[in-house]
């Protein structure tokens, strides 16, 4: 079977900063719940907003790298800069 690519406004998780560290919690939305079993199979990809505004390019790069391991691609909104 081929790869499934899911594009939505949110990733199936929410990111938050706590004590200087990024923490990821599962989202409890209908799309995340409904497609969770399909997404967890094979080499699929989910593209969407991680639920946090990150303006710093280093934070964006770190988050992108970290979510890549989870087969997710974050989309950041707003201006960027250091």
Order of alpha helices (4+ residues) and beta strands (2+ residues): beta-beta-beta-alpha-beta-alpha-beta
